[in-house]
Amino acid sequence: MKNTKFPSGVRRTLIFVLTCLFAVPSSFAGGGEFTGQFDTALVVNPEETERVVFKPVSRERAKDAGTFDDDTHFTTAQLFDPLTGQASLLVVLVEEASEDPVLFVDRDDDNRISAAEKVELRNPENPYLWEATVMLPTRGGFFASCPIRIQYFERIQTEKMTDGE
């Protein structure tokens, strides 16, 4: 039998190829099996923000949302709906003098505000910043709901706003 020596470059290549051949089958072990669980909850991207100005509205807009004091301040806006890609999500902000502000979000897209659509705003650290995450139900698909993060800066007025806004 003849003893042949491989040049060093060929030997390294041969060792690399043989190592890869033994490693590849182990990565396909289990075939189509999947270990883990697919999470159907989407997560809010805090870097995607839009600035929305709420405009005053009459108390009639929230007449089905409950009873409020006479000095209650009502404002409304259309938020960007990620499900439709349009600013079509009706939101009413209710501010009572002795209470925390409350949002009503038209989640069922019937263009009416009801008591069931109430969203509590939290004020964790900053006395002028209120936050909430609204979960919009999706229709079909992999995900059960789509979150919208809302931040409300209380009593902030820009130079373009009038005194009544």
C-alpha positions in Angstrom: 0.0 0.0 0.0 1.4 3.4 -1.0 1.6 6.1 1.7 0.4 9.4 0.3 0.6 12.7 2.1 -1.8 15.5 1.4 -0.5 19.0 1.2 -1.3 21.1 4.3 -3.9 23.3 2.4 -5.8 20.2 1.1 -5.6 18.6 4.6 -7.2 21.7 6.2 -10.0 21.8 3.6 -10.7 18.1 4.0 -10.9 18.4 7.8 -13.3 21.4 7.5 -15.5 19.6 5.0 -15.7 16.4 7.2 -16.5 18.5 10.3 -19.3 20.3 8.4 -20.7 17.0 7.2 -21.0 15.7 10.7 -22.4 18.9 12.1 -25.2 19.4 9.5 -27.3 16.3 10.2 -27.5 17.2 13.9 -29.0 20.6 13.0 -31.8 18.9 11.2 -32.7 16.5 14.0 -36.4 16.5 14.8 -37.4 17.3 11.2 -40.4 19.6 11.2 -40.8 19.7 15.0 -40.9 23.0 16.7 -40.1 23.5 20.4 -41.6 26.6 21.9 -44.8 28.6 21.6 -45.8 31.2 19.1 -46.9 34.3 20.9 -50.1 35.8 19.5 -49.6 39.1 21.3 -48.0 42.0 19.4 -45.8 44.4 21.3 -45.9 48.2 21.1 -42.9 49.9 19.4 -42.2 52.9 21.7 -40.2 54.6 19.0 -43.2 54.9 16.6 -45.1 58.0 17.8 -47.5 60.5 16.3 -48.6 63.8 17.8 -52.3 64.2 18.0 -54.2 67.3 19.2 -57.6 66.8 20.8 -60.3 69.2 19.9 -63.2 70.2 22.1 -66.5 68.4 21.6 -69.9 68.6 23.2 -70.9 66.2 26.0 -73.4 64.6 23.5 -70.4 62.7 22.0 -70.0 60.7 25.2 -73.7 60.5 26.3 -73.6 56.7 26.3 -70.3 56.6 28.3 -71.8 57.5 31.6 -72.8 60.4 33.7 -70.4 63.3 34.3 -70.3 66.6 36.2 -71.4 69.8 34.6 -67.9 71.2 34.5 -66.5 68.1 32.7 -64.2 68.9 29.7 -64.7 66.7 26.6 -62.2 66.5 23.7 -61.9 64.2 20.7 -59.4 63.1 18.1 -58.9 60.5 15.4 -56.0 58.2 16.1 -54.0 56.2 13.6 -55.5 52.8 13.4 -52.8 50.2 12.6 -55.4 47.8 11.3 -56.7 50.1 8.6 -53.7 52.3 8.0 -55.8 55.4 8.4 -56.5 58.0 11.1 -60.0 56.5 11.8 -59.9 55.4 15.4 -62.3 57.6 17.4 -61.1 58.6 20.9 -62.8 60.9 23.4 -60.8 62.3 26.4 -62.9 63.1 29.5 -61.5 65.4 32.2 -63.3 66.0 35.4 -62.0 68.5 37.9 -61.6 66.1 40.8 -60.9 62.9 38.8 -58.1 61.4 36.8 -58.5 61.8 33.0 -60.2 58.9 31.2 -60.1 57.8 27.5 -62.9 56.2 25.6 -61.7 54.4 22.5 -64.1 53.2 19.8 -62.7 49.7 19.6 -65.7 48.1 17.8 -65.6 50.8 15.1 -69.3 51.7 15.3 -68.5 55.5 15.6 -70.2 55.6 19.1 -68.6 55.9 22.5 -70.0 53.6 25.3 -69.0 52.8 28.9 -67.5 49.5 27.8 -64.9 51.3 25.8 -63.4 53.1 28.8 -59.6 53.0 29.2 -58.0 54.1 32.4 -54.9 56.3 32.1 -52.0 55.6 34.5 -49.8 58.3 35.9 -46.7 56.4 37.2 -44.0 59.0 37.7 -44.6 62.3 36.0 -47.6 64.3 37.3 -48.2 65.7 33.8 -47.9 62.5 31.8 -50.6 59.9 31.6 -50.3 56.6 29.8 -52.4 53.7 28.6 -52.1 50.8 26.2 -55.2 50.1 24.1 -55.6 46.6 22.7 -57.5 46.6 19.4 -59.1 43.3 18.5 -58.0 42.0 15.1 -60.2 40.3 12.6 -58.6 37.0 11.5 -54.9 36.3 11.1 -52.3 35.1 13.6 -52.6 37.9 16.1 -55.5 38.3 18.6 -55.0 42.0 19.2 -53.0 45.0 18.2 -51.7 47.4 20.9 -51.7 51.2 20.7 -49.7 53.1 23.3 -51.2 56.5 24.2 -49.4 59.2 26.2 -51.4 62.2 27.3 -49.6 65.3 28.4 -52.0 67.0 30.7 -52.6 70.7 30.4 -50.0 71.2 27.7 -50.8 74.0 25.2 -48.9 74.8 22.0 -48.7 78.2 20.4 -51.1 77.2 17.6 -53.9 76.3 20.0 -56.5 78.7 21.1 -57.6 79.3 24.7 -60.6 77.0 24.4 -58.6 74.0 23.2 
